[in-house]
Amino acid sequence: MNYFVDQSGYYGDFGGAYIPEMLYPNVEELRQNYLNIIQEESFKKEFHQLLKDYVGRPSPLYLAKRLSARYNANIFLKREDLNHTGAHKINNTIGQILLAERLGKKRIIAETGAGQHGVATATVCALRGLECVVYMGEIDIQRQAPNVARMKMLGATVVPATSGSKTLKDATNEAMRDWVNNPIDTHYIIGSVVGPHPYPDMVAIFQSIISQETKKQLLEQTGNDQPDYVLACVGGGSNAMGMFYHFIQDEKVKLIAVEAAGKGVNSGHSAATTALGKEGVLHGSRSILMQTEDGQVVEPFSVSAGLDYPGIGPQHAHLFKTGRGTYVSITDDESLQAGLLCTQLEGIIPAIESAHALAYLEKMKFNGQENVVVCLSGRGDKDMDTYMKYFGL
Ligand SMILES: *Cc1c(COP(=O)(O)O)cnc(C)c1O
């Protein structure tokens, strides 16, 4: 079984590039060049230097003793929360900005929902001195004021998307329109393993540093580079794909992807894509997405902004359909409780996204021997308002 992208941009039944004719030259330029550029020695050297000196990698693999005692297993946390800007997203934006430079691009565009990807993009644009335009739904701009301020302080222009529901989907449309109009000088940085081929593969490669480091660290700490389980939360799926990547072919390693059930899978307020979704096309690729009978995208819901997405990347759809990955979901309440537990047992306040992955440990049974790695995709500072309201702090 091949779990990686094939020559035509597919993962089994999923993937491809379903794009308007007008976008074809942009995507084709990227497709023809991305692998060659990523494999260049000078690219690798610069990428890894920045990951080390700017992002602060390798991120620790931390054996969480008190969580381990609670769950009767060796629970390791992969600390992406300790990266510069506080999450895994910077791994991808560093990779893409270096690629954009090598393609001769002078201008960067991105879309953002909660603002986390917008901040990671504005950060690398400041780092490299490139113009940055971030599209964001008008409603999201109101909801995510601190991230809007960060992007502006970093020198980015934040453009409100005022059509439709004024959220992520509309911002994506605006970004696509911009790219069609500026094909020569502009690169579009997508923030997860979604979008037309080659984005899902390219983003997965940049995020695969997570599992590459984990293997080495596990070998040092346990004498075995294969854990029994790896767990990660899934919005579009980039931290999960980074966490899974180098374990996908180790068939003994169980891959567990945790989606957001919101108020409950069947509550009508959920983002549990594999539980609720059907096959279809979203944001330029064939995958699984939440949609109505007549194919309209269903508005997702989760307390965590980063998981509030109606689809998953095509590689995840393939891992799900083939059974290589196990896809589960966790409610808002369960994730917030898990966030509190991790805080009080380990002194680590996780992002609510990451807390979804932690929460699934409550549903697993261990015999005291297993090694379990959980991707702590981000830190919880950005979520303090939500934690405060929920727990009355
Ligand atoms: C954006 C985000 C996610 C969700 O995105 P993926 O592409 O699914 O990884 C998860 N955790 C954090 C901390 C995020 O910022």
The ligand as a MOL file (V3000), in Angstrom:
LIG
                    3D

  0  0  0     0  0            999 V3000
M  V30 BEGIN CTAB
M  V30 COUNTS 15 15 0 0 0
M  V30 BEGIN ATOM
M  V30 1 C -3.5980 25.5760 13.4610 0
M  V30 2 C -3.3990 24.6970 14.6250 0
M  V30 3 C -3.8260 23.3510 14.6150 0
M  V30 4 C -4.6090 22.7460 13.4780 0
M  V30 5 O -3.9690 22.7230 12.2520 0
M  V30 6 P -3.3960 21.3830 11.6230 0
M  V30 7 O -3.0670 21.7540 10.2370 0
M  V30 8 O -4.4840 20.3470 11.7170 0
M  V30 9 O -2.2260 20.9970 12.4280 0
M  V30 10 C -3.5390 22.5520 15.7120 0
M  V30 11 N -2.8860 23.0530 16.7920 0
M  V30 12 C -2.4770 24.3360 16.8410 0
M  V30 13 C -1.7560 24.8130 18.0620 0
M  V30 14 C -2.7110 25.1990 15.7630 0
M  V30 15 O -2.3090 26.4630 15.8330 0
M  V30 END ATOM
M  V30 BEGIN BOND
M  V30 1 1 1 2
M  V30 2 1 2 3
M  V30 3 2 2 14
M  V30 4 1 3 4
M  V30 5 2 3 10
M  V30 6 1 4 5
M  V30 7 1 5 6
M  V30 8 2 6 7
M  V30 9 1 6 8
M  V30 10 1 6 9
M  V30 11 1 10 11
M  V30 12 2 11 12
M  V30 13 1 12 13
M  V30 14 1 12 14
M  V30 15 1 14 15
M  V30 END BOND
M  V30 END CTAB
M  END
